[in-house]
Amino acid sequence: MLAKAPQLTWEEAAAPSLVGTTAYRMLHGWPPHTVQRGDVVLVWGGSGGVGSQAIQLAARGGALPIGVVSDERRGEYCLKVGAIGFINRSDFHHWGTPPHWDDVTGQREWSASARAFGSQIWKIIGERRNPNLVIEHPGEATLPTSIFVCERGGMVVTCAATTGYSGTVDLRYHWALQKRFQGSHGSNDDQAIAYNQLIRDGAVDPCLGEVVPFDQLPTVHHAMGEGEDVFGNRVVLVGARRAGLGAT
């Protein structure tokens, strides 16, 4: 059991408890690929739950987080929580399973779009540097690109597969450049305690988004399933009479 941050309401304290510890483990839990000062960190879904926490944790460690989002408003939110820039994935068309490796024309078109995506990272950084860490969770739609743009010897770490479970990896970009693809789930006790201390110290924003009463839980689940997400985290009140309780 972790102590609640006394300065937060119950819903603020609850908002990042799952996604924050997940992001912490992704960034700190897989040595030697732990976030370091100066690292470029690409964060998919930067305006969402895991993304908003990963951006803050990376920035706090002196890294250079870049959010990937679906529109400009979400990109602005990434900047607000500490990203140095963002990429609008709607500007690109190569998502999903790439053409088969013997489809020369298809491969050429896919790699051209993937390279254009990668060049946006260089533009944001101001030099030709690729992500040392890629924080993944969309899975099927984005994994090929994540492996493609990851730095030589870097790591793609995933905690979910929100667009589908069949991840395709072009092994030429994986083994030849000695990249790591790591699964990550939850956190251990030490990681949860370390993350919770950051929340208690006020070093990380919980990124509370929408707060709804318990009887709206099915509606929230449906909206999440349809991809109708809000910035940050949704919280459902359980037992609380109203929002705003619990802060000292």
GUNU-346433 format. One record per residue (C-alpha): residue in one letter; x, y, z. Coordinates in steps of 0.05 Angstrom, whole numbers. Layout:
<votors>
<residuo:a, px:X, py:Y, pz:Z>
...
</votors>
This chain:
<votors>
<residuo:m, px:0, py:0, pz:0>
<residuo:l, px:27, py:69, pz:-20>
<residuo:a, px:14, py:133, pz:18>
<residuo:k, px:-31, py:183, pz:-18>
<residuo:a, px:-1, py:251, pz:-34>
<residuo:p, px:-34, py:296, pz:18>
<residuo:q, px:-38, py:356, pz:-29>
<residuo:l, px:-80, py:318, pz:-81>
<residuo:t, px:-154, py:302, pz:-83>
<residuo:w, px:-173, py:229, pz:-86>
<residuo:e, px:-186, py:232, pz:-160>
<residuo:e, px:-119, py:269, pz:-174>
<residuo:a, px:-82, py:216, pz:-133>
<residuo:a, px:-117, py:159, pz:-169>
<residuo:a, px:-107, py:187, pz:-239>
<residuo:p, px:-35, py:166, pz:-252>
<residuo:s, px:-28, py:107, pz:-206>
<residuo:l, px:-29, py:54, pz:-261>
<residuo:v, px:-1, py:91, pz:-321>
<residuo:g, px:52, py:127, pz:-281>
<residuo:t, px:83, py:65, pz:-251>
<residuo:t, px:79, py:32, pz:-320>
<residuo:a, px:116, py:90, pz:-352>
<residuo:y, px:167, py:90, pz:-296>
<residuo:r, px:184, py:17, pz:-307>
<residuo:m, px:189, py:27, pz:-382>
<residuo:l, px:240, py:82, pz:-373>
<residuo:h, px:279, py:56, pz:-313>
<residuo:g, px:266, py:-19, pz:-309>
<residuo:w, px:306, py:-51, pz:-365>
<residuo:p, px:381, py:-38, pz:-356>
<residuo:p, px:425, py:-21, pz:-390>
<residuo:h, px:370, py:13, pz:-431>
<residuo:t, px:348, py:62, pz:-377>
<residuo:v, px:334, py:134, pz:-393>
<residuo:q, px:395, py:179, pz:-389>
<residuo:r, px:407, py:253, pz:-393>
<residuo:g, px:408, py:275, pz:-466>
<residuo:d, px:372, py:213, pz:-492>
<residuo:v, px:320, py:223, pz:-546>
<residuo:v, px:255, py:189, pz:-523>
<residuo:l, px:198, py:179, pz:-573>
<residuo:v, px:131, py:172, pz:-538>
<residuo:w, px:71, py:145, pz:-575>
<residuo:g, px:4, py:172, pz:-552>
<residuo:g, px:39, py:229, pz:-517>
<residuo:s, px:-26, py:263, pz:-494>
<residuo:g, px:-54, py:200, pz:-462>
<residuo:g, px:-44, py:166, pz:-395>
<residuo:v, px:22, py:130, pz:-405>
<residuo:g, px:47, py:182, pz:-453>
<residuo:s, px:36, py:243, pz:-409>
<residuo:q, px:72, py:208, pz:-352>
<residuo:a, px:129, py:182, pz:-395>
<residuo:i, px:142, py:252, pz:-424>
<residuo:q, px:146, py:282, pz:-354>
<residuo:l, px:191, py:227, pz:-327>
<residuo:a, px:238, py:231, pz:-387>
<residuo:a, px:242, py:307, pz:-384>
<residuo:r, px:255, py:304, pz:-309>
<residuo:g, px:314, py:259, pz:-322>
<residuo:g, px:344, py:308, pz:-371>
<residuo:a, px:323, py:269, pz:-433>
<residuo:l, px:290, py:298, pz:-496>
<residuo:p, px:219, py:271, pz:-502>
<residuo:i, px:181, py:276, pz:-567>
<residuo:g, px:106, py:260, pz:-568>
<residuo:v, px:70, py:226, pz:-625>
<residuo:v, px:-3, py:247, pz:-630>
<residuo:s, px:-62, py:248, pz:-678>
<residuo:d, px:-75, py:323, pz:-680>
<residuo:e, px:-45, py:390, pz:-663>
<residuo:r, px:-85, py:400, pz:-599>
<residuo:r, px:-57, py:336, pz:-571>
<residuo:g, px:12, py:359, pz:-592>
<residuo:e, px:4, py:424, pz:-554>
<residuo:y, px:-14, py:384, pz:-492>
<residuo:c, px:51, py:344, pz:-500>
<residuo:l, px:90, py:409, pz:-500>
<residuo:k, px:52, py:432, pz:-438>
<residuo:v, px:75, py:370, pz:-398>
<residuo:g, px:148, py:374, pz:-420>
<residuo:a, px:158, py:348, pz:-491>
<residuo:i, px:208, py:387, pz:-534>
<residuo:g, px:165, py:375, pz:-595>
<residuo:f, px:113, py:330, pz:-626>
<residuo:i, px:97, py:293, pz:-690>
<residuo:n, px:27, py:290, pz:-719>
<residuo:r, px:20, py:218, pz:-743>
<residuo:s, px:-39, py:240, pz:-787>
<residuo:d, px:11, py:271, pz:-834>
<residuo:f, px:37, py:201, pz:-853>
<residuo:h, px:5, py:141, pz:-886>
<residuo:h, px:49, py:80, pz:-875>
<residuo:w, px:15, py:52, pz:-812>
<residuo:g, px:-1, py:-21, pz:-803>
<residuo:t, px:34, py:-82, pz:-830>
<residuo:p, px:86, py:-61, pz:-883>
<residuo:p, px:87, py:-93, pz:-952>
<residuo:h, px:123, py:-160, pz:-956>
<residuo:w, px:198, py:-153, pz:-961>
<residuo:d, px:198, py:-179, pz:-1033>
<residuo:d, px:148, py:-126, pz:-1055>
<residuo:v, px:200, py:-77, pz:-1081>
<residuo:t, px:152, py:-21, pz:-1099>
<residuo:g, px:112, py:-28, pz:-1035>
<residuo:q, px:175, py:-30, pz:-992>
<residuo:r, px:201, py:32, pz:-1026>
<residuo:e, px:137, py:71, pz:-1013>
<residuo:w, px:133, py:47, pz:-940>
<residuo:s, px:205, py:64, pz:-924>
<residuo:a, px:199, py:132, pz:-957>
<residuo:s, px:142, py:150, pz:-910>
<residuo:a, px:177, py:119, pz:-850>
<residuo:r, px:240, py:159, pz:-866>
<residuo:a, px:199, py:222, pz:-872>
<residuo:f, px:170, py:207, pz:-803>
<residuo:g, px:241, py:197, pz:-776>
<residuo:s, px:265, py:262, pz:-807>
<residuo:q, px:214, py:298, pz:-764>
<residuo:i, px:252, py:274, pz:-703>
<residuo:w, px:316, py:303, pz:-731>
<residuo:k, px:281, py:368, pz:-745>
<residuo:i, px:256, py:373, pz:-673>
<residuo:i, px:323, py:355, pz:-643>
<residuo:g, px:362, py:399, pz:-692>
<residuo:e, px:410, py:344, pz:-712>
<residuo:r, px:409, py:273, pz:-740>
<residuo:r, px:395, py:234, pz:-677>
<residuo:n, px:347, py:177, pz:-670>
<residuo:p, px:309, py:155, pz:-608>
<residuo:n, px:349, py:118, pz:-556>
<residuo:l, px:283, py:95, pz:-526>
<residuo:v, px:215, py:87, pz:-559>
<residuo:i, px:155, py:83, pz:-512>
<residuo:e, px:106, py:38, pz:-549>
<residuo:h, px:35, py:16, pz:-537>
<residuo:p, px:-5, py:21, pz:-602>
<residuo:g, px:29, py:-43, pz:-626>
<residuo:e, px:6, py:-68, pz:-694>
<residuo:a, px:-2, py:0, pz:-728>
<residuo:t, px:64, py:30, pz:-704>
<residuo:l, px:114, py:-23, pz:-684>
<residuo:p, px:147, py:-29, pz:-753>
<residuo:t, px:161, py:46, pz:-751>
<residuo:s, px:185, py:44, pz:-679>
<residuo:i, px:237, py:-10, pz:-696>
<residuo:f, px:256, py:27, pz:-760>
<residuo:v, px:270, py:95, pz:-727>
<residuo:c, px:301, py:70, pz:-662>
<residuo:e, px:374, py:86, pz:-653>
<residuo:r, px:428, py:33, pz:-666>
<residuo:g, px:433, py:-5, pz:-601>
<residuo:g, px:371, py:28, pz:-573>
<residuo:m, px:307, py:-2, pz:-545>
<residuo:v, px:234, py:-4, pz:-564>
<residuo:v, px:194, py:-20, pz:-501>
<residuo:t, px:120, py:-37, pz:-504>
<residuo:c, px:66, py:-43, pz:-451>
<residuo:a, px:5, py:-56, pz:-494>
<residuo:a, px:-23, py:-65, pz:-565>
<residuo:t, px:-82, py:-18, pz:-571>
<residuo:t, px:-86, py:-24, pz:-647>
<residuo:g, px:-76, py:-99, pz:-651>
<residuo:y, px:-32, py:-155, pz:-626>
<residuo:s, px:3, py:-177, pz:-691>
<residuo:g, px:67, py:-137, pz:-689>
<residuo:t, px:111, py:-141, pz:-751>
<residuo:v, px:186, py:-130, pz:-746>
<residuo:d, px:232, py:-125, pz:-806>
<residuo:l, px:291, py:-163, pz:-777>
<residuo:r, px:340, py:-128, pz:-822>
<residuo:y, px:332, py:-65, pz:-781>
<residuo:h, px:332, py:-104, pz:-717>
<residuo:w, px:391, py:-152, pz:-716>
<residuo:a, px:439, py:-113, pz:-761>
<residuo:l, px:432, py:-50, pz:-718>
<residuo:q, px:429, py:-90, pz:-653>
<residuo:k, px:364, py:-60, pz:-628>
<residuo:r, px:325, py:-87, pz:-569>
<residuo:f, px:250, py:-100, pz:-567>
<residuo:q, px:227, py:-106, pz:-495>
<residuo:g, px:159, py:-123, pz:-465>
<residuo:s, px:141, py:-87, pz:-400>
<residuo:h, px:82, py:-96, pz:-354>
<residuo:g, px:64, py:-60, pz:-290>
<residuo:s, px:119, py:-46, pz:-240>
<residuo:n, px:154, py:-78, pz:-181>
<residuo:d, px:148, py:-51, pz:-110>
<residuo:d, px:211, py:-9, pz:-112>
<residuo:q, px:190, py:24, pz:-178>
<residuo:a, px:120, py:38, pz:-152>
<residuo:i, px:148, py:69, pz:-88>
<residuo:a, px:198, py:112, pz:-127>
<residuo:y, px:144, py:137, pz:-174>
<residuo:n, px:95, py:151, pz:-117>
<residuo:q, px:148, py:192, pz:-82>
<residuo:l, px:153, py:236, pz:-144>
<residuo:i, px:78, py:247, pz:-140>
<residuo:r, px:81, py:262, pz:-66>
<residuo:d, px:138, py:311, pz:-78>
<residuo:g, px:97, py:347, pz:-132>
<residuo:a, px:151, py:331, pz:-184>
<residuo:v, px:102, py:298, pz:-232>
<residuo:d, px:33, py:324, pz:-253>
<residuo:p, px:-21, py:270, pz:-247>
<residuo:c, px:-51, py:296, pz:-312>
<residuo:l, px:-123, py:289, pz:-289>
<residuo:g, px:-170, py:292, pz:-348>
<residuo:e, px:-243, py:274, pz:-343>
<residuo:v, px:-277, py:256, pz:-276>
<residuo:v, px:-343, py:218, pz:-280>
<residuo:p, px:-390, py:187, pz:-229>
<residuo:f, px:-392, py:112, pz:-221>
<residuo:d, px:-457, py:102, pz:-260>
<residuo:q, px:-422, py:128, pz:-322>
<residuo:l, px:-369, py:74, pz:-321>
<residuo:p, px:-397, py:35, pz:-381>
<residuo:t, px:-398, py:99, pz:-422>
<residuo:v, px:-325, py:112, pz:-406>
<residuo:h, px:-306, py:41, pz:-425>
<residuo:h, px:-343, py:48, pz:-491>
<residuo:a, px:-310, py:115, pz:-507>
<residuo:m, px:-241, py:85, pz:-493>
<residuo:g, px:-256, py:26, pz:-538>
<residuo:e, px:-275, py:74, pz:-593>
<residuo:g, px:-212, py:114, pz:-584>
<residuo:e, px:-249, py:175, pz:-559>
<residuo:d, px:-195, py:192, pz:-509>
<residuo:v, px:-186, py:255, pz:-468>
<residuo:f, px:-120, py:288, pz:-450>
<residuo:g, px:-87, py:255, pz:-391>
<residuo:n, px:-127, py:205, pz:-349>
<residuo:r, px:-200, py:189, pz:-338>
<residuo:v, px:-222, py:176, pz:-266>
<residuo:v, px:-286, py:145, pz:-242>
<residuo:l, px:-310, py:163, pz:-172>
<residuo:v, px:-321, py:102, pz:-128>
<residuo:g, px:-353, py:118, pz:-61>
<residuo:a, px:-336, py:192, pz:-64>
<residuo:r, px:-397, py:236, pz:-61>
<residuo:r, px:-366, py:288, pz:-108>
<residuo:a, px:-300, py:308, pz:-138>
<residuo:g, px:-251, py:352, pz:-99>
<residuo:l, px:-247, py:312, pz:-34>
<residuo:g, px:-184, py:288, pz:1>
<residuo:a, px:-135, py:346, pz:-7>
<residuo:t, px:-107, py:379, pz:55>
</votors>
